[in-house]
């Protein structure tokens, strides 16, 4: 019998204060667990089990952007109940403040595995795992006193049979099942914001420059997903060839749809001044039953050959075919015209080569096409279409009956999949040079790695956004129309260098990546109305204006890690057994897009400013990362009502990230069979402030300032018994 028992403990009393905290929030996390394994029948049957529980107690950190007392007092009567939801701040110059919020998490995980030898040639493995947590989120969605509860669970089971048919023929078959559950209360507290009798039905409030209010969509979850899978892989060795072939069939069932804040109304103001004056820019509300059941089948087959042409050259040639059916609705609640056709042209060739130049040098190269199944959540947006749901929009609504104009107009938010859409895919390319340097434990690798994404998902709005007057739409008989299509592209190119060497008791590894990542869109729409700015095109007729740095672009990433096993007192239980390790990482900041906070001529709230060189001053490491240059203001950089901004997408670059972490471990043998490990780990040891999110909307009072930062210094203890 072998196993372990362990406990990881993290206490905020040993943590440093985050840049945006006035004090360190009190929090404790504990992760106790154990593993055990051994024979059931000697040399025939074995088992392994693991259980652990993750516990969080204390207060988390929430960042808010609030109102001054003077602003709160000046609010129009129609919005005073909404204004009261925002916490007071000291001054308009610095609206950002943090507050400790209750944080309680109980997460249980267990896994059981059994292996048995059926015959001298056959083995059978069975595995069952389950992860479940009960959640209670408080002070969520920017609302102090709010709460919502729910459940998250992942259940999985696998049965695997391995059969050595002959010394040259091997087969492996698997059955798999996975179930994921995310379910929250349909009636969070509060369900409605403010006073519905005065400010109308509001479940979500968006004011540029202030924290968005309303229970977040991810806390209004109703998602049950079942995944059934059958797989078989065959390997045949013949002379200089190793043939591999296999197939898999996966059936996916997704039951999804929640009564989110959108069903209680979304109210939008384009500025704090408009909010205080009680003059909203847009209002939308959804009515109907959002729950649907999507079903799809994925069939994938492949064949490949590892051909050893000579002792120095090996080729890998393969072909894969994937047939991923378009999702259908189990009860026919989505009309056929709103479903995508099945793309049957998914052939994916693969080719690779490895050439050993000499005893110390190997050159490798590879190319392959890899398909990515179209996101079920993306296609699931069709549930917002009639007769399932009806979305109503109003431009410049009036209190208290915000939906009056919308209900008298046409339903909006229609979702139409483009029937020319295809399966997204990426071309992966690599060429690497690997060499043993000064000694056998010293290696250098230099590689080019590229990924070319094609036919990626995006949403277009040919009939304008929520804030476009109906008489200005291209089709006046319709409201907002969301066209789902696969027309976006991405390009990632990189040079990757890795070096590792052992110096006696010290092992050092270094890695550096120099890259550039371009794309047309870095995110996909998660709803049919009030879509995040970054998921919409600036100009429907000039999509090239969105081509730019990806939101995930990090041109420089460097890491250095080391592991030191102390040779001193090696055979002394009390004084020996020390291990030191550490990792230093440095990476470039990620790009962000600057917005004016006003509407484009198409009525979407993703307008960008006029691109005048020198009009904006950038300082990534400063708490205020963007400032107006002397002589420029938000108004002077705002395009005209019929113009589109010329400043490019993702032209700002955020703060670089530096993290120095380390640990010290002591191994203590308690007899011949039991070892105790005591470990202390420190993260961000020098307490470097690494800024994260930034307010990049020019009409916001906190424009240009960072609103959050990554974790400050943390210390964690671990105790582990191994037997």
Phi and psi in degrees as a GROMACS rama.xvg file:
@    title "Ramachandran Plot"
@    xaxis  label "Phi"
@    yaxis  label "Psi"
@TYPE xy
-133.829  155.704  UNK-2
175.512  -166.946  UNK-3
-157.907  159.358  UNK-4
-135.08  137.173  UNK-5
-146.728  161.015  UNK-6
-147.758  124.53  UNK-7
-108.271  131.512  UNK-8
-131.027  132.43  UNK-9
-131.355  124.424  UNK-10
-125.102  128.852  UNK-11
-64.8795  -15.6105  UNK-12
-62.2785  -21.4441  UNK-13
-102.027  8.3378  UNK-14
-99.394  154.971  UNK-15
-87.2929  166.865  UNK-16
-81.1709  132.342  UNK-17
-66.6579  151.823  UNK-18
-53.7575  -35.69  UNK-19
-94.9355  3.48321  UNK-20
-95.2073  141.934  UNK-21
-82.3609  -22.9541  UNK-22
-152.447  162.073  UNK-23
-76.2213  120.774  UNK-24
-61.6896  139.755  UNK-25
-79.7824  125.56  UNK-26
-157.777  142.238  UNK-27
-130.367  135.67  UNK-28
-124.718  138.764  UNK-29
-131.666  138.593  UNK-30
-130.19  85.3907  UNK-31
-87.148  151.601  UNK-32
-173.177  173.741  UNK-33
-151.997  157.317  UNK-34
-130.77  149.644  UNK-35
-152.932  140.79  UNK-36
-157.32  156.689  UNK-37
169.785  -174.528  UNK-38
-80.102  143.82  UNK-39
-99.1  -45.5767  UNK-40
-125.978  124.326  UNK-41
-51.935  126.055  UNK-42
63.5161  8.838  UNK-43
-126.475  -44.2459  UNK-44
-136.255  139.281  UNK-45
-139.298  157.581  UNK-46
-136.851  158.559  UNK-47
-145.398  138.917  UNK-48
-139.583  147.116  UNK-49
-141.516  141.178  UNK-50
-143.049  139.025  UNK-51
-151.215  156.167  UNK-52
-132.965  125.848  UNK-53
-101.658  121.461  UNK-54
-121.738  130.433  UNK-55
-123.594  128.632  UNK-56
-136.097  133.858  UNK-57
138.157  -148.512  UNK-58
-124.171  134.61  UNK-59
-89.8868  -174.616  UNK-60
-116.891  127.403  UNK-61
-122.942  136.726  UNK-62
-103.819  133.471  UNK-63
-126.298  154.414  UNK-64
-120.756  112.02  UNK-65
-113.997  -164.591  UNK-66
-118.193  150.449  UNK-67
-76.7329  162.527  UNK-68
-61.0708  -36.7425  UNK-69
-65.0136  -41.3768  UNK-70
-66.2104  -41.871  UNK-71
-61.6888  -38.1274  UNK-72
-72.5419  -23.7794  UNK-73
-90.2409  1.68815  UNK-74
-67.7765  143.758  UNK-75
-64.4836  150.738  UNK-76
-55.0076  -32.8941  UNK-77
-68.2809  -19.4124  UNK-78
-119.712  7.39896  UNK-79
-61.6171  -36.9098  UNK-80
-66.9002  -31.5547  UNK-81
-76.6205  -39.6532  UNK-82
-60.6443  -35.6168  UNK-83
-63.6582  -18.3648  UNK-84
-75.9587  -18.5349  UNK-85
-87.8102  134.682  UNK-86
-73.1001  146.582  UNK-87
-72.6517  144.999  UNK-88
-122.222  163.853  UNK-89
-70.2391  -40.3349  UNK-90
-153.434  157.689  UNK-91
-69.5512  -20.6101  UNK-92
-70.8918  -23.6785  UNK-93
-141.072  88.0016  UNK-94
-83.707  -11.0985  UNK-95
-83.5171  127.42  UNK-96
-148.581  162.119  UNK-97
-118.27  158.742  UNK-98
-145.415  138.714  UNK-99
-74.4147  131.038  UNK-100
-121.722  144.678  UNK-101
-57.9174  138.154  UNK-102
-138.253  112.763  UNK-103
-132.899  124.371  UNK-104
-135.947  132.7  UNK-105
-125.42  112.361  UNK-106
-125.151  118.684  UNK-107
-110.206  135.568  UNK-108
-134.482  131.967  UNK-109
-139.164  153.763  UNK-110
-144.036  135.957  UNK-111
-130.843  132.055  UNK-112
-134.198  140.524  UNK-113
-130.501  137.684  UNK-114
-125.311  137.82  UNK-115
-140.299  144.786  UNK-116
-94.2291  109.262  UNK-117
-75.8974  -49.187  UNK-118
-141.784  -175.572  UNK-119
-66.636  -14.1222  UNK-120
-117.695  -7.66814  UNK-121
-127.248  137.577  UNK-122
-130.384  156.189  UNK-123
-133.14  134.343  UNK-124
-127.448  136.709  UNK-125
-129.821  137.824  UNK-126
-141.252  136.309  UNK-127
-130.958  133.63  UNK-128
-136.266  152.773  UNK-129
-150.425  130.841  UNK-130
-127.609  125.817  UNK-131
-142.442  138.701  UNK-132
-140.341  142.261  UNK-133
-102.05  129.759  UNK-134
-115.957  143.747  UNK-135
-137.826  103.792  UNK-136
-95.8419  131.631  UNK-137
-124.257  152.728  UNK-138
54.5835  41.9471  UNK-139
-92.2298  163.28  UNK-140
61.2754  29.5964  UNK-141
74.131  7.78111  UNK-142
-112.044  112.997  UNK-143
-69.1882  128.141  UNK-144
97.5096  -5.84377  UNK-145
-77.1049  162.245  UNK-146
-160.736  150.784  UNK-147
-154.57  145.127  UNK-148
-123.407  162.733  UNK-149
-175.856  -173.775  UNK-150
-133.194  140.804  UNK-151
-127.612  130.625  UNK-152
-148.382  140.386  UNK-153
-129.947  122.03  UNK-154
-121.607  131.417  UNK-155
-138.833  149.957  UNK-156
-146.341  140.312  UNK-157
-138.697  138.403  UNK-158
-127.135  123.324  UNK-159
-129.141  132.366  UNK-160
-119.746  125.522  UNK-161
-115.333  133.668  UNK-162
-137.346  115.292  UNK-163
-87.5529  95.4754  UNK-164
-66.062  -40.8764  UNK-165
-156.273  171.916  UNK-166
-56.8071  -20.8205  UNK-167
-111.144  0.259509  UNK-168
-132.281  124.704  UNK-169
-135.064  135.625  UNK-170
-127.787  141.209  UNK-171
-133.853  123.36  UNK-172
-119.654  143.563  UNK-173
-139.273  142.185  UNK-174
-115.886  135.878  UNK-175
-138.098  149.745  UNK-176
-142.146  135.902  UNK-177
-139.917  133.631  UNK-178
-128.954  128.776  UNK-179
-120.351  133.55  UNK-180
-126.616  129.624  UNK-181
-136.798  109.363  UNK-182
-139.482  129.383  UNK-183
-124.636  169.909  UNK-184
-66.3237  139.934  UNK-185
-78.2029  -9.43911  UNK-186
-126.831  73.792  UNK-187
-69.0561  165.767  UNK-188
-113.327  114.521  UNK-189
-91.0295  152.131  UNK-190
-79.5812  -36.1856  UNK-191
-119.783  145.867  UNK-192
-97.7755  144.496  UNK-193
68.9355  -140.061  UNK-194
-121.885  102.938  UNK-195
-54.4472  -28.128  UNK-196
-69.765  -22.962  UNK-197
-106.711  -48.2858  UNK-198
-104.978  9.92951  UNK-199
79.0477  -177.678  UNK-200
-79.6853  110.375  UNK-201
-132.267  121.213  UNK-202
-108.157  -21.3583  UNK-203
-140.542  131.504  UNK-204
-123.862  126.605  UNK-205
-124.443  115.221  UNK-206
-123.268  119.698  UNK-207
-59.7403  123.54  UNK-208
101.322  -9.90746  UNK-209
-124.773  163.081  UNK-210
-63.4769  134.629  UNK-211
-68.7071  133.107  UNK-212
-104.531  146.578  UNK-213
127.957  143.946  UNK-214
-59.2052  123.305  UNK-215
-60.0785  152.182  UNK-216
-59.1951  -37.2615  UNK-217
-69.452  -12.4533  UNK-218
-101.11  9.39382  UNK-219
-116.181  47.0547  UNK-220
-83.7162  141.02  UNK-221
-144.991  94.4811  UNK-222
-145.689  117.806  UNK-223
-121.436  117.881  UNK-224
-124.952  126.317  UNK-225
-112.154  137.77  UNK-226
-131.336  111.472  UNK-227
-106.609  134.536  UNK-228
-141.081  137.812  UNK-229
-125.247  128.708  UNK-230
-136.725  150.059  UNK-231
-148.218  133.242  UNK-232
-130.446  132.923  UNK-233
-121.42  131.956  UNK-234
-120.095  129.884  UNK-235
-131.706  118.179  UNK-236
-96.6062  122.765  UNK-237
-142.313  112.033  UNK-238
53.6544  -116.484  UNK-239
-93.4966  6.89873  UNK-240
-113.934  141.555  UNK-241
-121.2  105.176  UNK-242
-90.509  136.799  UNK-243
-131.051  136.602  UNK-244
-148.918  152.102  UNK-245
-170.24  171.033  UNK-246
-149.185  155.856  UNK-247
-147.238  145.173  UNK-248
-127.539  128.813  UNK-249
-128.506  129.821  UNK-250
-110.497  125.114  UNK-251
-116.875  130.706  UNK-252
-121.098  124.562  UNK-253
-126.519  116.431  UNK-254
-106.23  116.097  UNK-255
-142.342  160.653  UNK-256
127.543  124.569  UNK-257
-130.013  151.629  UNK-258
-83.3161  85.9741  UNK-259
-84.47  -177.125  UNK-260
-60.6597  -22.6146  UNK-261
-62.7984  -24.617  UNK-262
-79.8429  -9.68022  UNK-263
-107.695  -2.58068  UNK-264
108.841  134.26  UNK-265
-116.203  120.363  UNK-266
-111.002  131.67  UNK-267
-124.742  133.096  UNK-268
-122.206  137.021  UNK-269
-86.3392  -3.22216  UNK-270
-161.1  163.094  UNK-271
-66.7538  -38.0399  UNK-272
-61.3691  -42.8853  UNK-273
-64.7942  -36.0652  UNK-274
-64.0782  -48.4998  UNK-275
-65.7357  -29.0384  UNK-276
-82.6149  -9.74431  UNK-277
73.7203  33.8855  UNK-278
-119.488  86.5328  UNK-279
-70.2946  155.55  UNK-280
-92.3132  -32.7011  UNK-281
-157.467  156.314  UNK-282
-146.073  139.775  UNK-283
-141.479  150.537  UNK-284
-147.988  143.436  UNK-285
-111.066  138.852  UNK-286
-129.841  142.345  UNK-287
126.693  -170.129  UNK-288
-101.603  115.907  UNK-289
-87.4776  -4.19787  UNK-290
-87.417  131.097  UNK-291
-136.179  165.117  UNK-292
-125.062  107.416  UNK-293
-95.1941  142.675  UNK-294
-132.893  137.545  UNK-295
-150.043  155.452  UNK-296
-123.438  136.593  UNK-297
-121.371  121.555  UNK-298
-120.485  127.519  UNK-299
-135.075  134.192  UNK-300
-136.156  153.036  UNK-301
-151.041  160.289  UNK-302
-145.631  138.876  UNK-303
-149.331  160.652  UNK-304
-136.68  120.593  UNK-305
-92.4339  106.563  UNK-306
-106.954  110.273  UNK-307
-84.9915  89.5715  UNK-308
-64.2588  -40.206  UNK-309
-150.018  179.972  UNK-310
-65.5328  -16.0091  UNK-311
-110.441  -17.496  UNK-312
-124.91  127.654  UNK-313
-128.475  132.227  UNK-314
-108.778  145.602  UNK-315
-123.073  117.698  UNK-316
-125.035  133.48  UNK-317
-155.454  163.886  UNK-318
-143.3  134.588  UNK-319
-125.127  142.84  UNK-320
-127.674  135.587  UNK-321
-128.194  132.158  UNK-322
-121.941  106.6  UNK-323
-112.619  106.95  UNK-324
-68.3843  148.464  UNK-325
-67.5305  138.302  UNK-326
-60.022  142.105  UNK-327
-119.509  159.341  UNK-328
-96.1737  127.956  UNK-329
-63.0131  -30.4535  UNK-330
-108.533  12.2894  UNK-331
68.1765  27.593  UNK-332
-83.5546  -5.76977  UNK-333
-115.772  124.714  UNK-334
-61.6791  147.836  UNK-335
-60.1053  -31.1036  UNK-336
-70.7053  -12.3792  UNK-337
-101.168  13.2951  UNK-338
-111.172  145.022  UNK-339
-78.0538  153.019  UNK-340
-76.5548  159.84  UNK-341
-83.3109  127.133  UNK-342
-84.6625  117.882  UNK-343
-107.248  15.0186  UNK-344
-112.549  47.5022  UNK-345
-106.718  70.8032  UNK-346
-96.1149  129.566  UNK-347
-124.504  97.8319  UNK-348
-76.0846  150.397  UNK-349
-133.105  141.235  UNK-350
-147.727  136.615  UNK-351
-149.069  160.309  UNK-352
-148.785  143.877  UNK-353
-131.32  122.286  UNK-354
-123.472  119.32  UNK-355
-89.5511  104.119  UNK-356
-67.3037  -40.9435  UNK-357
-155.944  -168.167  UNK-358
-66.6328  -14.3075  UNK-359
-118.442  -5.86925  UNK-360
-131.358  133.4  UNK-361
-131.723  135.578  UNK-362
-114.394  130.641  UNK-363
-124.815  148.798  UNK-364
-146.939  150.917  UNK-365
-159.344  152.722  UNK-366
-146.432  140.334  UNK-367
-160.849  152.996  UNK-368
-105.018  131.128  UNK-369
-126.606  120.396  UNK-370
-86.7882  148.066  UNK-371
-122.948  120.413  UNK-372
-57.579  134.489  UNK-373
-58.2529  132.83  UNK-374
-58.1091  126.83  UNK-375
-62.8593  -37.236  UNK-376
-63.5733  -32.7106  UNK-377
-65.9739  -50.3854  UNK-378
-66.6748  -30.0033  UNK-379
-63.0907  -13.9781  UNK-380
-64.1472  -17.6338  UNK-381
-65.5217  -13.0563  UNK-382
-66.3637  -13.8895  UNK-383
-80.6483  -0.953053  UNK-384
-85.8523  152.676  UNK-385
-61.9442  147.354  UNK-386
-90.0567  -1.26042  UNK-387
-60.5726  -54.759  UNK-388
-136.22  155.618  UNK-389
-132.412  128.177  UNK-390
-107.85  131.596  UNK-391
-116.455  132.776  UNK-392
-117.919  147.361  UNK-393
-136.475  134.595  UNK-394
-97.9135  133.073  UNK-395
50.2756  56.6235  UNK-396
-70.5927  166.258  UNK-397
-121.739  150.06  UNK-398
-80.7802  154.844  UNK-399
-90.8105  -12.967  UNK-400
-90.3968  80.8965  UNK-401
-65.4234  -28.1561  UNK-402
-89.9951  2.62488  UNK-403
-57.8747  -49.3738  UNK-404
-69.1968  -37.0241  UNK-405
-65.6508  -43.0786  UNK-406
-69.3705  -24.7226  UNK-407
-85.1852  -9.719  UNK-408
-100.306  -154.921  UNK-409
-95.1649  147.542  UNK-410
-59.0441  149.476  UNK-411
-128.704  177.135  UNK-412
79.4246  23.3856  UNK-413
-63.263  139.322  UNK-414
-115.32  120.92  UNK-415
-126.029  110.618  UNK-416
-68.6534  135.085  UNK-417
-75.9067  119.865  UNK-418
-67.747  -10.4589  UNK-419
-86.7268  1.16981  UNK-420
-64.9927  150.899  UNK-421
-132.944  177.694  UNK-422
-74.5594  125.946  UNK-423
-61.6522  147.286  UNK-424
-150.671  166.651  UNK-425
-135.121  142.037  UNK-426
-97.4853  120.716  UNK-427
-103.789  129.695  UNK-428
-128.121  141.832  UNK-429
-153.026  147.089  UNK-430
-143.663  120.186  UNK-431
-131.35  150.533  UNK-432
-121.712  119.352  UNK-433
-121.813  131.551  UNK-434
-143.352  137.792  UNK-435
-78.0088  127.744  UNK-436
-91.3439  -107.125  UNK-437
-81.2413  -24.4436  UNK-438
-154.256  166.125  UNK-439
-56.9438  -29.0462  UNK-440
-96.5356  25.1339  UNK-441
-125.561  115.496  UNK-442
-131.416  145.856  UNK-443
-126.7  136.091  UNK-444
-132.296  128.232  UNK-445
-124.566  125.662  UNK-446
-141.318  144.844  UNK-447
-98.6406  130.043  UNK-448
-131.267  125.925  UNK-449
-132.347  146.337  UNK-450
-135.384  120.917  UNK-451
-112.117  104.285  UNK-452
-84.4603  133.526  UNK-453
-134.099  150.436  UNK-454
56.8571  47.0442  UNK-455
-85.1115  157.24  UNK-456
-70.8272  143.5  UNK-457
-157.657  161.546  UNK-458
-116.25  133.079  UNK-459
-119.326  154.017  UNK-460
-128.2  79.8684  UNK-461
-68.467  -15.504  UNK-462
-108.551  16.2601  UNK-463
88.8174  171.178  UNK-464
-97.8485  -170.874  UNK-465
-64.208  -27.7942  UNK-466
-101.185  27.4528  UNK-467
-105.417  128.939  UNK-468
-60.2919  143.818  UNK-469
-59.614  -35.5229  UNK-470
-73.69  -6.43217  UNK-471
-100.628  -2.4871  UNK-472
-75.3917  150.325  UNK-473
-62.0597  -38.5375  UNK-474
-118.449  101.997  UNK-475
-73.1688  -9.17423  UNK-476
-85.7072  -2.81423  UNK-477
-129.122  157.677  UNK-478
-93.7532  -135.526  UNK-479
-69.5184  133.03  UNK-480
-121.711  124.059  UNK-481
-104.981  115.403  UNK-482
-98.5762  119.931  UNK-483
-90.9353  125.7  UNK-484
-148.828  169.392  UNK-485
-118.602  75.2224  UNK-486
-122.131  3.69875  UNK-487
-92.4682  156.101  UNK-488
-131.826  162.126  UNK-489
-146.312  154.087  UNK-490
-139.997  121.947  UNK-491
-120.932  125.113  UNK-492
-128.118  136.94  UNK-493
-150.948  151.589  UNK-494
-111.955  122.958  UNK-495
-121.071  125.421  UNK-496
-121.577  129.101  UNK-497
-130.111  138.173  UNK-498
-141.707  134.227  UNK-499
-138.401  145.792  UNK-500
-156.3  148.204  UNK-501
-108.25  125.866  UNK-502
-111.896  85.5043  UNK-503
64.0291  -113.796  UNK-504
-86.9449  -0.396641  UNK-505
-112.897  130.61  UNK-506
-113.226  127.209  UNK-507
-120.114  134.282  UNK-508
-128.179  134.448  UNK-509
-128.194  149.935  UNK-510
-147.518  139.943  UNK-511
-141.083  133.952  UNK-512
-125.749  126.886  UNK-513
-114.1  119.01  UNK-514
-146.516  169.034  UNK-515
-143.786  133.172  UNK-516
-126.704  113.147  UNK-517
-112.738  145.8  UNK-518
-157.646  172.087  UNK-519
-92.6873  -25.919  UNK-520
-158.579  135.179  UNK-521
-104.978  -0.971022  UNK-522
-149.463  163.239  UNK-523
-117.147  156.879  UNK-524
-66.5567  140.462  UNK-525
-109.496  1.51256  UNK-526
-152.824  174.519  UNK-527
-97.5528  -13.1445  UNK-528
-134.475  160.904  UNK-529
49.6505  44.4616  UNK-530
-68.1587  143.412  UNK-531
-55.652  140.094  UNK-532
-50.7861  -42.3144  UNK-533
-69.7549  -9.69405  UNK-534
-102.311  10.1543  UNK-535
-120.074  147.233  UNK-536
-72.7063  146.691  UNK-537
-69.4525  -52.1571  UNK-538
-130.649  118.256  UNK-539
-61.001  -24.6638  UNK-540
-93.7524  -6.17188  UNK-541
-139.455  71.9179  UNK-542
-64.6297  -20.2509  UNK-543
-64.5743  -17.1125  UNK-544
-67.685  -17.4403  UNK-545
-93.1041  -4.61055  UNK-546
-71.7122  124.542  UNK-547
-176.499  -167.047  UNK-548
-61.2672  138.681  UNK-549
-70.131  151.595  UNK-550
-64.19  -13.2958  UNK-551
-102.741  9.92797  UNK-552
-70.5885  125.273  UNK-553
-135.227  95.3018  UNK-554
-63.0789  -28.6033  UNK-555
-129.976  125.574  UNK-556
-136.508  121.883  UNK-557
-131.931  137.897  UNK-558
-136.603  144.756  UNK-559
-134.044  124.545  UNK-560
-129.033  154.7  UNK-561
-144.288  155.801  UNK-562
-138.707  123.959  UNK-563
-123.382  116.81  UNK-564
-102.01  111.024  UNK-565
-64.6482  124.81  UNK-566
-82.4546  -9.02017  UNK-567
-73.4564  140.071  UNK-568
50.9482  41.2629  UNK-569
-57.0863  -35.6557  UNK-570
-98.8376  8.92875  UNK-571
-100.757  117.254  UNK-572
-61.0619  -38.6542  UNK-573
-79.9326  -38.0837  UNK-574
-102.637  -18.2804  UNK-575
-95.7614  -175.072  UNK-576
82.6145  26.7478  UNK-577
-92.7412  137.612  UNK-578
-131.998  126.423  UNK-579
-112.891  139.254  UNK-580
-146.254  158.852  UNK-581
-163.946  160.902  UNK-582
-144.303  129.779  UNK-583
-112.48  129.16  UNK-584
-130.635  139.454  UNK-585
-138.381  128.019  UNK-586
-143.066  152.682  UNK-587
-66.7317  157.484  UNK-588
-73.268  157.503  UNK-589
-91.2436  149.896  UNK-590
-72.5075  161.765  UNK-591
-147.43  156.771  UNK-592
-101.318  139.238  UNK-593
-95.7741  130.757  UNK-594
-118.87  154.478  UNK-595
-82.3989  -24.1176  UNK-596
87.1463  7.54332  UNK-597
-114.972  176.64  UNK-598
-87.6451  150.145  UNK-599
-78.4335  168.624  UNK-600
-59.7305  -14.3113  UNK-601
-93.3037  2.05964  UNK-602
82.4134  16.856  UNK-603
-100.749  146.276  UNK-604
-89.9495  48.8513  UNK-605
-128.734  32.1298  UNK-606
-65.2249  140.64  UNK-607
-110.819  155.372  UNK-608
-74.8375  169.818  UNK-609
-70.0872  131.295  UNK-610
-85.6088  88.2501  UNK-611
-104.56  118.826  UNK-612
-55.0215  132.215  UNK-613
83.0825  -0.627062  UNK-614
-76.8166  -21.9623  UNK-615
-122.55  138.466  UNK-616
-109.313  126.358  UNK-617
-108.309  138.491  UNK-618
-147.26  89.6878  UNK-619
-62.398  -34.2082  UNK-620
-86.7652  1.15611  UNK-621
-95.7398  146.528  UNK-622
-54.592  -28.991  UNK-623
-105.213  103.945  UNK-624
-84.2869  -23.3462  UNK-625
-134.247  133.26  UNK-626
-134.187  156.411  UNK-627
-77.4596  135.331  UNK-628
-68.7819  154.937  UNK-629
-52.8941  131.148  UNK-630
94.7796  -4.20348  UNK-631
-119.867  146.024  UNK-632
-137.248  173.048  UNK-633
-60.6524  -36.936  UNK-634
-68.6181  -39.7579  UNK-635
-72.184  -19.7402  UNK-636
-100.957  5.45263  UNK-637
-86.3195  127.93  UNK-638
-66.5678  163.694  UNK-639
-68.2139  168.249  UNK-640
-62.1117  -24.788  UNK-641
-108.435  13.0229  UNK-642
-116.118  157.505  UNK-643
-106.318  142.745  UNK-644
-64.9509  148.465  UNK-645
-103.028  -6.16708  UNK-646
-69.4419  134.601  UNK-647
-68.6511  163.712  UNK-648
-75.3257  138.501  UNK-649
55.5896  46.9089  UNK-650
-88.8649  -15.2513  UNK-651
-88.821  151.268  UNK-652
-126.174  127.677  UNK-653
-77.2071  -175.89  UNK-654
-68.5147  141.7  UNK-655
-68.2522  158.928  UNK-656
-115.485  124.501  UNK-657
-127.591  127.281  UNK-658
-139.51  126.123  UNK-659
-116.596  116.817  UNK-660
-125.418  154.949  UNK-661
-159.801  165.073  UNK-662
-148.708  156.791  UNK-663
-131.425  131.994  UNK-664
-130.627  141.192  UNK-665
-122.932  120.186  UNK-666
-97.3631  127.481  UNK-667
-127.984  116.004  UNK-668
-81.0036  127.643  UNK-669
-109.557  80.6401  UNK-670
87.8655  -169.749  UNK-671
-81.2687  -21.7075  UNK-672
-114.416  -9.26916  UNK-673
-123.102  130.813  UNK-674
-124.595  135.177  UNK-675
-104.942  130.513  UNK-676
-114.467  124.092  UNK-677
-114.394  126.48  UNK-678
-135.544  136.602  UNK-679
-121.836  125.794  UNK-680
-120.004  136.54  UNK-681
-122.597  132.723  UNK-682
-116.112  135.214  UNK-683
54.6158  58.4262  UNK-684
-57.951  -35.1513  UNK-685
-91.0724  9.20128  UNK-686
53.6105  46.6621  UNK-687
-71.7902  132.842  UNK-688
-81.5317  113.074  UNK-689
-111.017  102.919  UNK-690
-68.461  150.949  UNK-691
-119.963  -98.5993  UNK-692
-73.0998  149.109  UNK-693
-130.923  145.778  UNK-694
-85.256  105.699  UNK-695
-107.649  20.9193  UNK-696
-102.549  119.02  UNK-697
-64.6893  -28.0913  UNK-698
-79.2664  -5.33268  UNK-699
-80.1681  143.346  UNK-700
-66.9146  -22.1017  UNK-701
-105.474  26.8929  UNK-702
-56.084  136.113  UNK-703
87.398  -9.22442  UNK-704
-98.8807  144.318  UNK-705
-69.6715  143.938  UNK-706
-110.375  -19.7024  UNK-707
-142.392  164.524  UNK-708
-139.177  154.29  UNK-709
-67.9771  170.225  UNK-710
-55.8655  141.845  UNK-711
-79.3086  -168.9  UNK-712
-60.3886  135.668  UNK-713
-131.96  149.503  UNK-714
-127.208  135.444  UNK-715
-130.17  140.213  UNK-716
-108.033  146.67  UNK-717
-139.088  138.021  UNK-718
-128.611  127.827  UNK-719
-139.402  132.064  UNK-720
-109.333  127.795  UNK-721
-119.982  127.165  UNK-722
